[in-house]
C-alpha cells in the first residue's frame, strides 16, 4: 500500500490529426459532389409527381440526348459498350442501380435499347430520372 500523495496525470490531447482528417473528408465530399454535378448534363427530363431521390448515389448514370446519343460521364458511348460499363459499376458496388436520364424528345425505342443493354450487363433494375411537376412545371 502506498501512503502519501498520489500524483494525478494530465493527458494532453493532440487535436492536429483529427483536424487533418476532418479537412480531408471535407475536400473529399466537395470533390465528389462536384463530380456528381458534372455527370448530370442538361436535359429536358419528363415531369412526374413523386418524391425526391438523389441520383448521385448510383453507380452508373446514362444520359440519352434528344437525338438518341448516349453519354456517360460526359463521354459519348456506343450502345454496345453499355453492358461492359454496367458490369464494371456492379463490380464496384453490387447493390448499385443505374440511373437513366432520358430527354423528353428522345425516342422510347432508344430507352428500351438502353434498358436491354444494362440488363445484359447484369443490372436487375434501373431508375428513370424525372423532374417533379413543382420544379419543372410551367
VEXFI-523867 format. One record per residue (C-alpha): residue in three letters; residue number from 1; x, y, z. Coordinates in steps of 0.02 Angstrom, whole numbers, plus 50000, padded with zeros to 5 digits. Example, Ala and Ser with C-alpha at 12.3 -4.5 7.8 and 13.67 -1.06 7.14 Angstrom:
// VEXFI-523867
+-----+-----+-------+-------+-------+
| res |   n |     X |     Y |     Z |
+-----+-----+-------+-------+-------+
| ALA |   1 | 50615 | 49775 | 50390 |
| SER |   2 | 50684 | 49947 | 50357 |
+-----+-----+-------+-------+-------+
This chain:
// VEXFI-523867
+-----+-----+-------+-------+-------+
| res |   n |     X |     Y |     Z |
+-----+-----+-------+-------+-------+
| UNK |   1 | 50000 | 50000 | 50000 |
| UNK |   2 | 50061 | 50170 | 49959 |
| UNK |   3 | 50044 | 50302 | 50086 |
| UNK |   4 | 50057 | 50480 | 50035 |
| UNK |   5 | 50004 | 50590 | 49895 |
| UNK |   6 | 49952 | 50516 | 49731 |
| UNK |   7 | 50000 | 50610 | 49579 |
| UNK |   8 | 49868 | 50646 | 49451 |
| UNK |   9 | 49916 | 50634 | 49272 |
| UNK |  10 | 49860 | 50761 | 49145 |
| UNK |  11 | 49847 | 50689 | 48971 |
| UNK |  12 | 49868 | 50811 | 48830 |
| UNK |  13 | 49758 | 50778 | 48679 |
| UNK |  14 | 49836 | 50821 | 48514 |
| UNK |  15 | 49695 | 50884 | 48402 |
| UNK |  16 | 49803 | 50902 | 48246 |
| UNK |  17 | 49769 | 50727 | 48173 |
| UNK |  18 | 49582 | 50746 | 48198 |
| UNK |  19 | 49580 | 50916 | 48114 |
| UNK |  20 | 49680 | 50844 | 47969 |
| UNK |  21 | 49554 | 50703 | 47947 |
| UNK |  22 | 49408 | 50825 | 47952 |
| UNK |  23 | 49487 | 50933 | 47817 |
| UNK |  24 | 49523 | 50780 | 47708 |
| UNK |  25 | 49342 | 50723 | 47724 |
| UNK |  26 | 49281 | 50897 | 47681 |
| UNK |  27 | 49389 | 50902 | 47525 |
| UNK |  28 | 49332 | 50726 | 47476 |
| UNK |  29 | 49147 | 50767 | 47489 |
| UNK |  30 | 49164 | 50934 | 47400 |
| UNK |  31 | 49256 | 50850 | 47256 |
| UNK |  32 | 49133 | 50706 | 47239 |
| UNK |  33 | 48984 | 50824 | 47243 |
| UNK |  34 | 49062 | 50924 | 47100 |
| UNK |  35 | 49088 | 50764 | 47000 |
| UNK |  36 | 48907 | 50715 | 47027 |
| UNK |  37 | 48851 | 50883 | 46957 |
| UNK |  38 | 48964 | 50862 | 46805 |
| UNK |  39 | 48888 | 50691 | 46768 |
| UNK |  40 | 48715 | 50769 | 46755 |
| UNK |  41 | 48710 | 50852 | 46584 |
| UNK |  42 | 48573 | 50974 | 46537 |
| UNK |  43 | 48423 | 50876 | 46477 |
| UNK |  44 | 48238 | 50913 | 46474 |
| UNK |  45 | 48178 | 50773 | 46586 |
| UNK |  46 | 47998 | 50712 | 46590 |
| UNK |  47 | 47889 | 50780 | 46729 |
| UNK |  48 | 47820 | 50662 | 46858 |
| UNK |  49 | 47736 | 50681 | 47027 |
| UNK |  50 | 47831 | 50595 | 47167 |
| UNK |  51 | 47964 | 50607 | 47298 |
| UNK |  52 | 48140 | 50669 | 47275 |
| UNK |  53 | 48285 | 50548 | 47269 |
| UNK |  54 | 48465 | 50583 | 47237 |
| UNK |  55 | 48541 | 50509 | 47082 |
| UNK |  56 | 48717 | 50537 | 47144 |
| UNK |  57 | 48713 | 50375 | 47244 |
| UNK |  58 | 48701 | 50266 | 47090 |
| UNK |  59 | 48850 | 50180 | 47015 |
| UNK |  60 | 48810 | 50223 | 46835 |
| UNK |  61 | 48716 | 50368 | 46755 |
| UNK |  62 | 48669 | 50355 | 46571 |
| UNK |  63 | 48607 | 50510 | 46480 |
| UNK |  64 | 48502 | 50492 | 46323 |
| UNK |  65 | 48503 | 50652 | 46221 |
| UNK |  66 | 48361 | 50716 | 46113 |
| UNK |  67 | 48439 | 50638 | 45958 |
| UNK |  68 | 48471 | 50471 | 46045 |
| UNK |  69 | 48655 | 50497 | 46085 |
| UNK |  70 | 48716 | 50407 | 46241 |
| UNK |  71 | 48835 | 50490 | 46363 |
| UNK |  72 | 48914 | 50425 | 46522 |
| UNK |  73 | 49018 | 50549 | 46624 |
| UNK |  74 | 49012 | 50675 | 46480 |
| UNK |  75 | 49087 | 50549 | 46358 |
| UNK |  76 | 48986 | 50486 | 46212 |
| UNK |  77 | 48973 | 50297 | 46217 |
| UNK |  78 | 48908 | 50164 | 46099 |
| UNK |  79 | 48760 | 50054 | 46144 |
| UNK |  80 | 48873 | 49900 | 46133 |
| UNK |  81 | 48985 | 49971 | 46272 |
| UNK |  82 | 48844 | 49986 | 46400 |
| UNK |  83 | 48846 | 49804 | 46459 |
| UNK |  84 | 49032 | 49819 | 46500 |
| UNK |  85 | 49005 | 49984 | 46591 |
| UNK |  86 | 48862 | 49903 | 46690 |
| UNK |  87 | 48972 | 49756 | 46738 |
| UNK |  88 | 49109 | 49875 | 46796 |
| UNK |  89 | 48985 | 49976 | 46900 |
| UNK |  90 | 48913 | 49817 | 46978 |
| UNK |  91 | 49089 | 49754 | 47013 |
| UNK |  92 | 49125 | 49910 | 47115 |
| UNK |  93 | 48956 | 49905 | 47205 |
| UNK |  94 | 48842 | 49753 | 47179 |
| UNK |  95 | 48693 | 49846 | 47252 |
| UNK |  96 | 48709 | 49992 | 47129 |
| UNK |  97 | 48558 | 50033 | 47023 |
| UNK |  98 | 48594 | 50128 | 46863 |
| UNK |  99 | 48502 | 50290 | 46828 |
| UNK | 100 | 48441 | 50332 | 46653 |
| UNK | 101 | 48413 | 50516 | 46614 |
| UNK | 102 | 48316 | 50522 | 46452 |
| UNK | 103 | 48271 | 50685 | 46366 |
| UNK | 104 | 48086 | 50709 | 46334 |
| UNK | 105 | 48119 | 50718 | 46147 |
| UNK | 106 | 48216 | 50553 | 46143 |
| UNK | 107 | 48132 | 50404 | 46062 |
| UNK | 108 | 48059 | 50272 | 46178 |
| UNK | 109 | 48141 | 50139 | 46071 |
| UNK | 110 | 48311 | 50207 | 46120 |
| UNK | 111 | 48262 | 50200 | 46304 |
| UNK | 112 | 48212 | 50017 | 46283 |
| UNK | 113 | 48377 | 49978 | 46197 |
| UNK | 114 | 48474 | 50057 | 46340 |
| UNK | 115 | 48373 | 49958 | 46468 |
| UNK | 116 | 48406 | 49795 | 46374 |
| UNK | 117 | 48593 | 49834 | 46364 |
| UNK | 118 | 48600 | 49868 | 46551 |
| UNK | 119 | 48504 | 49708 | 46586 |
| UNK | 120 | 48630 | 49614 | 46477 |
| UNK | 121 | 48766 | 49688 | 46588 |
| UNK | 122 | 48688 | 49610 | 46743 |
| UNK | 123 | 48580 | 49751 | 46809 |
| UNK | 124 | 48421 | 49689 | 46889 |
| UNK | 125 | 48334 | 49857 | 46878 |
| UNK | 126 | 48355 | 50038 | 46830 |
| UNK | 127 | 48292 | 50205 | 46892 |
| UNK | 128 | 48223 | 50334 | 46773 |
| UNK | 129 | 48264 | 50514 | 46817 |
| UNK | 130 | 48120 | 50636 | 46810 |
| UNK | 131 | 48085 | 50812 | 46868 |
| UNK | 132 | 47945 | 50843 | 46991 |
| UNK | 133 | 47799 | 50942 | 46923 |
| UNK | 134 | 47828 | 51080 | 47050 |
| UNK | 135 | 48011 | 51102 | 46998 |
| UNK | 136 | 47996 | 51098 | 46810 |
| UNK | 137 | 47814 | 51135 | 46781 |
| UNK | 138 | 47769 | 51290 | 46685 |
+-----+-----+-------+-------+-------+
